[in-house]
Amino acid sequence: MANKRITEMGLPKSIGHIFAARNIITAKDALSLTEFELMELLDVGLAQVKSALALISEMTSPRYQTVQTLLEQRMKNEYLTGHLPTQLKGLDAALCGGLPFGALTELVGPSGIGKTQFCLKLSLLAALPSCYGGLDGHVIYIDVESKFSSRRLIEIGINSFPEVFCLEGIAKEMAGRITVLRPGSLTEFTESLQEIKVLVLQHKVKLLIVDSMAALVSGEYEQGPQRQHPLGWHISFLKSLAEFSRIPVVMTNQVRSRGANQISQYIFQESIVEDDTEKFDSRLVAALGIHWAHAVNIRLVLESRSGQRFIKVAKSPMSPPLAFPFQVTSMGIILLNDDGVEMAGPQINAIDHQGHSDIIFHGDER
């Protein structure tokens, strides 16, 4: 707004021409000077200067809005602020409808915990006809680790939506709406992003999945200070694509070992000092580091603890930190309880891995 041109603000032509003649072009140019400096520069009276500055300030400053106004705008423009429901009732309620359009959602957890299962179910939900609760669109699935299974996808579809998949040809149609790309390296992934952007804009794409981001830089990313994150440009590109196209972007991330003196909380979490912090310290954190953690809008942590799997809302602008027990079935991921348990402090960010051994190690900790 500061760069808005003065000629677009409805000033009287007489004073507007004087601003232009003195090379005061934008609101920032005018508001950077005092009233007396403008009087001297424009050679006009104080009353004229005050009147012009009042109008420029009014046109430049954003109007205040009440919560009621924002709510009405949200309801009116639901197509801009919509969600992809996960059909996990408790999680959708916590996220105010599901995975939001225009945002980056991260699924982080040990290998085998259920991240790809979750992605397969989300792919079906995005491709499913809207009359059955889907988004009736196409999906781009970037399968970095070659874990995508078309057979498992159809199995989840048949067991989750039998009334849809019993129809002749529907399985083939659903599968045809999901485009799978398999870049073999970070370079190939980088080169494919422009192609992906074209596909999103031209083919009614409603969901983009990257499974997994950490695998793209496996062996390249080392813990410690760096001048630039290896995926810095890529996360900016994906964030921009999500916002511009108004689609949810889902990315999976792996876990890695943590040094003994590494903090267990990120800045976006409340700092709580507890004497028994160590009992929640699983010695595992999400891979890709702190810069990546701040780049994503929503972080869902999947873990296994005491023989039970949990999905935790570790970061979200609309939900408190909650944990939901889940299991993987023929229908994909299902919640065992829709009433999430609120967690605090290091609990929400700790990643337990009982029964899982596929961890990224650093240094001599292997």
Salt bridges, closest charged atoms under 4 A:
GLU106 OE1 - ARG299 NE 2.46
ASP136 OD1 - ARG177 NH1 2.75
ASP136 OD2 - LYS204 NZ 3.67
ASP143 OD2 - ARG182 NE 2.76
GLU145 OE1 - LYS147 NZ 3.81
GLU155 OE1 - ARG152 NH1 3.13
GLU173 OE2 - ARG177 NH2 2.95
GLU222 OE1 - HIS362 ND1 3.71
ASP276 OD2 - LYS279 NZ 2.82
ASP281 OD1 - ARG258 NH2 2.02
ASP281 OD2 - ARG283 NH1 3.83
GLU303 OE2 - ARG305 NH1 2.15
GLU303 OE1 - LYS312 NZ 3.25
